[in-house]
Structure formats: C-alpha cells, structure tokens
Amino acid sequence: MEDLLKNKTDIYEDESIDLLNDLIAIPCLKGVKNDSIIDYLEKKLLAIDCNPEVFVADSNKFYDLVEHCPEVIGAEKSQKYISGMIKGTGGGKSLLIYSHLDTMDISDHNLWLSDPLKLVNRDRKLYGLGAADAKSAIAICVMSLSIIKKLGIQLKGDVKFIAENEKDYGATGPLEVFTKGCECDSALYIHAPETGNSLGETKVRAHGMFTFRITVFGETTELNEPGYNPTNYKNIKNGTNAITKSLKVLNALYEYSNKRDKLYNDNIDFEKTIFNIGVIKGGTAPGIIPESCVIEGNIFFDTDETVNSIYDDVNSLIQELVKGDKDFEKLPPKLELFGKKSNPANIYTLKKGTAIIDTIKDALLLEKNCEYSTLSKHPGSAIRFPMIFDDTPTIGFGPLAGNFSKPNEWVSLDEYMKCIKVVVNMIYDWCK
C-alpha cells in the first residue's frame, strides 16, 4: 500500500484540531434537534467540493423494525442527516465512511476540568464533549475527504460520507440511510474503541441483543371471614402470589439459558450467547400478596438467530408453563420487547467478501504501534446497519480515547492524526 502522507501528517494537525474544535462547540445532544451542526457540515463539505446533501430521517417510519428502539432514541424522532461525496471517474470500488453526530448531555458542568464545549489540548489529549464519542470520528471523515481533494488525487471509485444521529441505539439516522441502500462495495464506521484500546482494534461483527420484560400476574381476594379486618388483611390470607409464580418462569428461563450454552458456547474464549436477568421487582409491602412481578433481562447472541426467533423461543416456554396450570391459565404472563434490541451482523457471513479487512491491515502496517486485532464482543455496534440492510461488508475502528459518556471525555491527538492518515490511505488504496 502506498503511504500518501508519509512524514506529512503534521502539516494537517492545526487544521484537524480546528475542525474538531468547531464541531465540539456546536451542541448536538442525543434526542435534540441537530440543525446547527448539519448547517456547519453542509458549508464545510461545500467548501471542499464534496457535494453535500441534507435529508430528514423520521424514525417513526421504522417502528415495526427490530432495529428501531424508541425508548432510547430520545424525544426528537425526526432528525436531519447529511451526506457528502467525492465522485470517482468510474471503474473503481466505492467506499462509505460514516459516524454519528449526537453526544450525551452534559450531566454536571462542575465535574469538567474545562468548558465541555471548547476543545482543550492537555498533554496531547483533546478534551471536550464528543471528543471520544464521536465528533472526533466525524472530523476524521471530513479531514480525510479534504486531504484527498487537496492532494489532487483522481479516484476511480466513489467515496461517500454520512453523518447522522444514532447515539446509544437511537437509530434515527441509520434506519433511514441504510434501508434505502448505500450502494457501496464496503463501509468504514469510524468510532473510537470503547474498550480503551488503541487504533488497530477493529470491529468485524456486532452481537445481537434481545432485551425482554416478562410480567407475571397474581391475584388477591376479598376476605369475609370473621375476625379479619377486610381492609387490612384481604391480601395476606388468600390469593395468588405473583412472586411465587415468577419463580417457575425464572426456572424455565435458566433452563433455556443452559440449553443455549450447550448448543452455542463450545468455545470458552468466544461465547456466542450470553444470558442475564438484570431486574426482578414485585409487590408493595411484606404483608401484602403481590399482584404482579416483573422480570427483565437480555440475551447477547452471535448466532444465526434473530430477535424474532428468540422471541418465539421465549414465548413458547411461557406457553408451556401455562398448559395445565390453573393459575397461569387464568392470568398468563405477558412477554414484551423493550429498550435496546438488534439483530447480529458479521462480515464473515456476507457474500461480498472481506477484502476491506486486508485493506485496513495494510494501512495499519504503515503506522508504528498499530497492530490489527478484532473485538469479539460488541452488541449493537452501528457496523450492523450496512450489513443487515444492504449486505455491505463493514468494519469499525478509530483512535484511542477515554471517558465515554463521562465528564472530561478525550481523544488522543496522536491517534486522531494517525487515524486520519489510515483512512486517507485506505480510501486511496480501495478506490484508486
């Protein structure tokens, strides 16, 4: 692979810092209108001759899709997203680079050592809201396009760029973008590794996530026996205890979990499915029979299953419990999906090949201390969208960063610049 920026990265450092500073200065909070930052990017892409187009994504159109997670999108269901493009001359492979614009809210200004909306360079760490997640990634994409244009390189294949809102499973943008099809030969999702690892760690698969809630119902009865106060004691003498009923449901769920372990987890170092019960809540007081008990849990899975097929499995085990049990037959448990949910995606299961993995390996070889590795567990990564909806081979990577969703969020300046260089070289090698 040719190194287009050998010993030249430093000349773009000030411009790269200024761009990230501009992006961080424009609030773009999860679930809040993002018009201001879209307007800024439209002008920026126009200035570097990258053919910006602005669209509106309405997440309500995708309510029936598994990937739609309305509880985590936020209050604003309609958001703008923007695309840009370097049009190729023809005959080359096309590439998409993308990331998300929205950040978490500023939970407590007092915990920040500096203004979260002003980029601060301390010991070559760049601090600011979105520095890690993921405005540095947006800046990397835009700078990469800008450098390609400045170098006067004529590519044969198209390079497309998309910036949208998707923070924390809030798939406002990706559903609109990728259900229409991105029509690219491969895609790069630029995002700093949440693991705290350096540039080189690469996402090639996204685990599915099945998040469920089962409500088990009990029943109280009126007491008319002499000697009992019907107001105070009606709930402790007779009735059906929802918590007691829920124990049967829990036992059935753990039996299901054990079956999944035996079926899929034959490799201790790489679990294909992980089951967890995270919440059990029911009742109002120790002396009152609970009329409901709620069980909440999730299943991570990197199998050939889908959210819907696992739903059918769990629903079937509930129906088996109901059969022949008069308490369950009278008041059957209610199963529902909520919160974060997604189907899995894996570049190795697609039919279009894995050539983009060879490309990033070659690009990383040009850099010091950048070894290729894969992240084996990452539920719900946004690399899933092009693979699920458009069958596009997609990988994700980014610069070393820290304090995700916390005060004093930062990205390494050295790795920020190094990542720009890697993306530029990948674009050229892929699309030349």
C-alpha positions in Angstrom: 0.0 0.0 0.0 1.3 3.5 -0.9 1.7 5.9 2.0 0.2 9.1 0.8 1.0 11.1 4.0 4.4 9.7 4.9 6.1 12.4 7.1 3.3 14.8 6.1 0.6 14.3 8.8 1.9 17.2 10.9 1.1 19.8 8.3 -2.6 19.0 8.8 -2.6 18.9 12.6 -3.7 22.5 13.2 -6.5 22.3 10.7 -7.6 19.0 12.2 -7.7 20.4 15.7 -9.6 23.5 14.5 -12.2 21.3 12.8 -12.8 19.2 15.9 -13.0 22.4 18.0 -15.7 23.7 15.7 -17.7 20.5 15.9 -17.4 20.4 19.7 -18.5 24.0 20.0 -21.9 23.1 18.4 -24.1 21.2 20.8 -25.7 18.1 19.3 -27.2 16.2 22.1 -29.0 12.9 21.8 -32.7 13.4 21.2 -32.4 17.1 20.4 -32.6 18.9 17.1 -29.3 18.8 15.2 -29.9 21.5 12.7 -26.9 23.7 13.7 -24.2 21.1 13.2 -25.8 19.9 10.0 -25.7 23.5 8.7 -22.0 23.7 9.7 -21.1 20.4 7.9 -23.0 21.4 4.8 -20.9 24.6 4.5 -17.7 22.6 5.2 -18.4 19.9 2.6 -19.4 22.5 0.1 -16.1 24.4 0.7 -14.0 21.2 -0.1 -16.2 20.4 -3.1 -17.7 17.2 -1.6 -21.3 17.6 -2.9 -23.3 17.9 0.4 -26.9 16.8 0.5 -29.2 17.1 3.6 -32.0 14.8 4.3 -34.6 14.3 7.1 -34.8 10.9 8.9 -38.1 10.1 10.6 -37.6 7.2 13.0 -41.4 6.8 13.4 -41.5 5.3 9.9 -39.5 2.3 11.1 -41.5 1.5 14.2 -42.0 -2.1 13.1 -38.3 -2.8 12.5 -36.4 -4.7 15.2 -33.6 -2.2 15.0 -36.0 0.6 16.0 -35.5 1.3 19.7 -38.0 4.1 20.5 -37.2 4.3 24.2 -33.6 5.2 23.6 -33.9 7.5 20.6 -34.9 10.5 22.7 -37.7 13.0 22.4 -36.9 14.2 18.9 -37.9 11.4 16.5 -37.2 13.4 13.3 -33.6 14.4 12.6 -31.5 15.7 9.7 -28.6 13.8 8.4 -26.0 14.8 5.8 -24.1 13.1 3.1 -21.1 14.1 1.0 -19.2 12.5 -1.9 -16.1 12.5 -3.9 -17.3 11.2 -7.3 -15.0 8.8 -8.9 -14.1 8.7 -12.6 -15.6 5.2 -12.9 -14.4 1.6 -12.9 -13.2 1.5 -9.2 -14.6 0.2 -6.0 -16.8 2.5 -3.9 -16.4 3.1 -0.2 -18.6 4.6 2.5 -17.2 6.3 5.6 -19.7 7.3 8.4 -20.2 8.0 12.1 -22.7 9.7 14.4 -23.1 13.3 15.4 -25.0 13.2 18.6 -23.5 13.1 22.1 -24.7 12.5 25.6 -25.9 15.5 27.6 -23.6 17.4 30.0 -24.6 15.8 33.2 -22.6 18.1 35.6 -20.5 21.0 34.4 -18.8 21.1 37.8 -17.1 17.7 37.1 -15.5 19.0 33.9 -12.0 20.4 34.3 -12.7 22.8 31.4 -15.6 24.0 29.3 -17.1 20.8 27.6 -18.0 22.8 24.5 -14.4 24.1 24.0 -11.7 21.8 22.8 -8.7 21.8 25.2 -5.3 20.2 24.5 -3.7 18.9 27.6 -0.6 16.7 27.2 -1.7 15.8 23.6 -5.2 14.7 24.8 -8.0 16.6 23.3 -10.8 17.2 25.8 -14.4 18.2 25.0 -18.0 16.8 24.8 -17.9 14.3 21.9 -14.1 14.2 21.7 -14.3 10.4 22.1 -17.9 9.7 21.1 -18.0 10.6 18.3 -17.2 14.0 16.9 -13.6 13.1 16.5 -14.8 10.4 14.1 -16.8 12.9 12.1 -13.8 15.2 12.0 -11.6 12.2 10.8 -14.0 11.6 7.9 -14.2 15.2 6.8 -10.4 15.7 7.1 -9.8 12.6 5.1 -12.0 13.8 2.3 -10.4 17.2 2.4 -6.9 15.8 2.2 -7.8 13.6 -0.8 -9.1 16.7 -2.5 -6.0 18.8 -1.6 -3.7 16.2 -2.9 -5.5 16.3 -6.2 -6.0 12.6 -6.4 -8.3 11.2 -9.0 -10.1 8.2 -7.7 -11.9 5.7 -9.9 -14.4 4.7 -7.2 -16.8 6.9 -5.3 -16.2 7.9 -1.7 -19.4 8.6 0.3 -19.6 10.2 3.7 -22.6 10.1 6.0 -23.1 11.8 9.4 -26.3 11.1 11.3 -27.8 10.6 14.8 -27.6 7.1 16.3 -26.3 7.5 19.9 -26.9 4.7 22.3 -29.0 2.6 19.9 -31.0 5.7 18.9 -31.1 4.7 15.3 -32.8 7.9 13.9 -30.3 8.2 11.0 -29.1 4.7 10.1 -32.5 3.2 9.5 -33.4 6.0 7.0 -30.0 5.7 5.4 -29.4 2.0 5.1 -32.9 0.8 4.4 -32.6 2.9 1.2 -29.3 1.2 0.4 -25.9 2.8 0.4 -24.8 1.1 -2.9 -21.1 0.8 -1.8 -18.7 -2.0 -2.1 -17.6 -1.7 1.5 -18.0 0.7 4.5 -15.9 2.1 7.4 -17.6 3.0 10.6 -15.2 5.4 12.3 -15.6 5.4 16.1 -13.0 5.3 18.9 -12.9 1.9 20.6 -15.0 2.0 23.8 -12.6 -0.6 25.3 -9.8 1.9 25.8 -7.6 0.1 23.2 -5.6 1.9 20.6 -6.1 2.3 16.8 -5.9 -1.1 15.3 -8.7 -2.7 17.3 -11.3 -3.5 14.6 -15.0 -4.4 14.9 -15.9 -7.0 12.3 -19.1 -8.3 14.0 -21.9 -6.9 16.1 -23.7 -9.2 18.5 -27.5 -9.2 18.5 -29.3 -8.0 21.6 -32.6 -9.3 22.8 -34.0 -7.3 25.7 -37.2 -8.6 27.3 -39.7 -8.0 30.0 -42.0 -10.7 31.4 -44.8 -9.6 33.7 -46.2 -12.3 35.9 -49.6 -11.6 37.4 -51.1 -12.6 40.8 -54.5 -12.1 42.3 -55.9 -11.1 45.7 -59.3 -12.0 47.0 -61.8 -10.4 49.4 -61.9 -11.8 52.9 -65.3 -12.2 54.6 -64.1 -14.4 57.5 -65.0 -13.3 61.0 -62.1 -11.9 63.0 -60.3 -10.4 60.0 -60.3 -6.7 59.0 -61.2 -6.9 55.3 -59.3 -3.7 54.5 -56.0 -4.6 56.2 -55.9 -8.4 55.7 -57.6 -9.2 52.5 -54.2 -9.5 50.7 -52.5 -11.9 53.1 -55.0 -14.7 53.7 -55.9 -16.0 50.2 -54.9 -15.2 46.6 -52.2 -16.0 44.1 -48.7 -14.6 44.8 -47.1 -13.2 41.6 -43.6 -13.6 43.0 -44.2 -17.3 43.7 -45.5 -17.7 40.2 -42.5 -15.9 38.8 -40.1 -18.5 40.3 -41.5 -21.0 37.8 -40.8 -18.5 35.0 -37.3 -17.9 36.2 -36.5 -21.7 36.4 -37.8 -22.1 32.8 -35.6 -19.1 31.7 -32.5 -20.6 33.2 -33.2 -24.0 31.7 -33.4 -22.2 28.4 -30.1 -20.4 29.1 -28.4 -23.7 29.9 -29.6 -25.2 26.6 -28.3 -22.2 24.7 -24.9 -22.6 26.4 -24.7 -26.3 25.4 -25.7 -25.5 21.9 -23.6 -22.4 21.1 -20.9 -21.9 23.7 -18.5 -24.7 22.8 -15.5 -22.3 22.9 -14.8 -20.8 26.3 -12.8 -18.0 24.7 -15.6 -16.9 22.5 -19.1 -17.0 23.9 -21.7 -16.8 21.1 -24.6 -16.2 23.6 -24.8 -14.6 27.0 -27.9 -14.7 29.1 -28.7 -12.4 32.0 -31.6 -11.5 34.3 -31.0 -7.9 35.5 -34.2 -6.8 37.2 -36.8 -8.6 39.3 -39.4 -6.4 41.0 -42.8 -7.0 42.5 -45.0 -6.3 45.4 -45.7 -3.2 47.6 -45.1 -4.4 51.1 -44.0 -7.5 53.1 -47.6 -8.2 54.3 -49.4 -7.9 51.0 -49.7 -10.5 48.3 -48.1 -9.1 45.2 -50.4 -8.7 42.2 -47.5 -8.5 39.7 -43.9 -9.4 39.4 -41.7 -8.0 36.6 -38.6 -9.9 35.2 -36.3 -8.1 32.9 -33.2 -9.5 31.2 -31.3 -9.7 27.9 -29.6 -12.1 25.7 -26.5 -11.2 23.6 -26.1 -13.5 20.6 -23.7 -14.0 17.7 -25.6 -16.9 16.1 -27.8 -17.5 13.1 -30.8 -16.4 15.2 -32.8 -13.2 15.1 -34.6 -11.2 17.7 -37.9 -12.5 16.4 -36.8 -16.2 16.5 -35.6 -15.8 20.1 -38.8 -14.1 21.0 -40.7 -17.1 19.6 -38.5 -19.4 21.8 -39.1 -17.5 25.0 -42.8 -17.2 24.2 -43.0 -20.9 23.6 -41.5 -21.7 27.0 -44.0 -19.4 28.6 -46.9 -21.2 26.8 -45.6 -24.5 28.1 -45.8 -23.2 31.6 -49.4 -22.1 31.1 -50.5 -25.5 30.0 -52.2 -27.4 32.8 -51.5 -24.7 35.4 -54.8 -23.1 36.5 -53.1 -20.0 38.0 -51.1 -19.4 34.8 -54.1 -20.2 32.6 -56.3 -17.7 34.4 -53.6 -15.0 34.3 -50.9 -15.8 31.8 -47.5 -14.0 31.9 -47.0 -11.2 29.4 -43.8 -11.1 27.3 -42.7 -7.9 25.6 -39.6 -6.5 24.0 -38.3 -3.1 25.1 -35.2 -0.9 25.3 -32.1 -1.9 23.3 -32.6 -4.6 20.7 -30.8 -5.6 17.5 -30.1 -8.4 15.2 -26.5 -9.6 14.8 -24.2 -8.8 11.9 -20.9 -10.4 10.9 -18.7 -9.5 8.0 -17.7 -13.2 7.6 -21.2 -14.3 6.9 -21.8 -11.9 3.9 -21.4 -12.9 0.3 -19.4 -9.9 -0.8 -16.0 -10.9 0.7 -13.7 -9.5 3.4 -11.2 -7.6 1.2 -11.7 -4.4 3.3 -10.1 -6.3 6.2 -6.9 -6.8 4.1 -7.0 -3.1 3.3 -7.0 -1.9 6.9 -4.3 -4.4 7.8 -2.1 -3.0 5.1 -2.9 0.6 6.2 -2.0 -0.2 9.9 1.3 -1.8 8.8 2.4 1.7 7.7 2.0 3.0 11.3 4.0 2.4 14.4 2.3 0.6 17.3 -0.8 -0.1 15.4 -1.5 -3.8 15.4 -4.6 -5.2 13.9 -6.9 -7.0 16.3 -10.6 -7.8 16.4 -13.2 -7.0 19.1 -15.0 -10.3 19.8 -18.0 -8.9 21.8 -19.7 -5.7 20.8 -23.6 -5.9 20.9 -25.4 -3.4 18.7 -22.4 -1.7 17.0 -23.5 0.6 14.2 -21.4 -1.5 11.8 -24.5 -3.7 11.7 -26.7 -1.3 9.7 -25.0 -1.6 6.3 -24.5 -5.3 6.7 -28.1 -6.1 7.8 -29.9 -3.8 5.4 -27.6 -3.6 2.4 -25.3 -6.7 2.7 -22.3 -4.3 2.6 -19.1 -5.6 4.3 -18.4 -3.1 7.1 -15.7 -2.7 9.7 -15.3 -0.2 12.6 -12.3 1.4 14.1 -11.0 4.7 15.5 -8.4 6.4 17.7 -7.5 5.9 21.3 -10.0 7.8 23.5 -11.5 7.7 27.0 -14.2 8.7 29.5 -17.0 7.8 27.2 -20.3 9.3 28.4 -18.5 10.8 31.3 -17.0 14.2 32.2 -13.6 15.1 30.7 -14.1 13.0 27.6 -10.9 12.9 25.5 -9.3 11.6 22.4 -5.6 11.1 21.8 -4.3 13.8 19.4 -1.5 11.5 18.1 -4.0 8.7 17.3 -6.6 11.2 16.0 -4.0 12.3 13.4 -2.8 8.7 12.8 -6.4 7.6 12.2 -6.9 10.4 9.6 -3.8 9.0 7.8 -5.1 5.4 7.9 -8.4 6.5 6.5 -6.8 8.5 3.7 -4.6 5.6 2.7 -7.5 3.2 2.8 -9.6 5.4 0.6 -6.9 5.7 -1.9 -6.0 2.0 -2.0 -9.6 0.9 -2.2 -10.9 3.5 -4.7 -7.9 4.2 -6.9 
